């Protein structure tokens, strides 16, 4: 757990990772959506890349130089339940009223909750 917290040690890193889960991939979008400074976002992305949570993927728009997008790796995707659990805990213990987001099963339309269950 301590090593995980070392990787996710700053608010900016959490916000950048949150944006990855929302589908954000471009540096400029991370800066605008997190309201963090460009150097802070750059450090967060580097830290997430070093931990193999995101991977840098080159892309090029016509008439522009090659740039890099940031995509979640399998290890990054595996952090989603952790993020959802933290969100639910914050909504239950730190939020006055309901939280800003809720997740629903696409098929049943029932609200999703994170919980620990016994294995098979």
C-alpha positions in Angstrom: 0.0 0.0 0.0 2.9 2.4 0.8 4.4 2.0 -2.7 1.0 2.7 -4.3 0.7 5.8 -2.2 4.2 6.9 -3.2 3.1 6.7 -6.9 -0.1 8.5 -6.3 1.4 11.0 -3.9 0.2 14.3 -5.1 -3.2 15.9 -5.7 -2.2 16.6 -9.3 -1.4 12.9 -9.9 -4.8 11.9 -8.6 -6.5 14.5 -10.8 -4.6 13.5 -13.9 -5.4 9.8 -13.3 -9.1 10.8 -12.8 -9.0 12.5 -16.2 -7.5 9.4 -17.7 -10.5 7.5 -16.5 -12.8 10.1 -18.1 -11.0 9.6 -21.4 -8.6 12.6 -21.4 -5.4 11.8 -23.4 -3.8 15.1 -24.4 -1.5 17.2 -22.3 -3.3 20.5 -22.9 -6.6 18.9 -21.9 -5.1 17.6 -18.6 -3.8 21.1 -17.8 -7.2 22.7 -18.5 -9.3 20.1 -16.8 -7.3 19.8 -13.7 -6.5 23.5 -13.3 -3.0 22.5 -12.4 0.1 24.1 -13.9 1.7 22.6 -17.0 4.9 21.7 -15.0 2.8 19.9 -12.3 0.8 18.0 -14.9 4.1 17.1 -16.7 5.5 15.7 -13.4 2.4 13.8 -12.7 2.3 12.2 -16.2 6.0 11.3 -15.9 5.4 9.7 -12.5 2.4 7.7 -13.9 4.4 6.7 -16.9 7.4 5.6 -14.8 5.0 3.4 -12.8 3.5 2.0 -16.0 0.1 3.3 -15.2 -0.1 5.3 -18.4 1.8 4.9 -21.7 2.8 7.7 -24.0 1.5 7.1 -27.6 2.7 9.3 -30.5 0.1 11.0 -32.7 0.4 13.7 -35.3 -2.3 16.0 -36.6 -1.9 17.1 -40.2 0.5 20.0 -40.5 1.7 19.7 -36.9 4.7 18.0 -35.3 4.4 14.7 -33.6 3.0 14.9 -30.1 2.2 12.3 -27.4 -1.1 11.2 -26.0 -1.4 9.4 -22.7 -3.4 6.2 -22.4 -4.1 4.0 -19.4 -2.2 0.7 -19.4 -3.8 -2.5 -18.0 -2.2 -1.6 -14.6 -3.9 1.9 -14.9 -7.2 0.4 -15.7 -6.9 -1.9 -12.7 -6.9 1.2 -10.5 -10.5 2.1 -11.4 -12.1 0.1 -8.6 -9.7 1.8 -6.1 -10.7 5.2 -7.4 -14.4 4.4 -7.3 -14.0 3.1 -3.7 -12.2 6.3 -2.7 -14.9 8.3 -4.4 -17.7 6.5 -2.5 -15.9 6.8 0.8 -15.5 10.6 0.2 -19.1 10.9 -0.8 -20.2 9.0 2.4 -17.9 10.7 4.9 -16.8 14.1 3.5 -19.6 15.2 1.2 -22.6 17.1 2.5 -25.5 15.6 0.4 -24.9 13.3 -2.5 -21.7 13.3 -4.5 -21.2 14.9 -7.9 -21.1 11.6 -9.7 -22.9 8.3 -9.6 -22.3 5.2 -11.7 -25.1 2.9 -13.0 -25.2 -0.4 -14.7 -25.9 0.2 -18.4 -28.2 -2.8 -18.7 -30.1 -2.7 -15.4 -29.9 1.0 -14.7 -29.1 0.1 -11.0 -26.6 2.2 -9.2 -23.2 0.6 -8.9 -21.4 0.4 -5.5 -18.0 -0.9 -4.7 -17.7 -3.5 -2.0 -15.5 -6.3 -0.8 -17.0 -9.8 -1.3 -15.7 -13.2 -0.5 -13.9 -15.1 -3.3 -15.3 -18.1 -5.1 
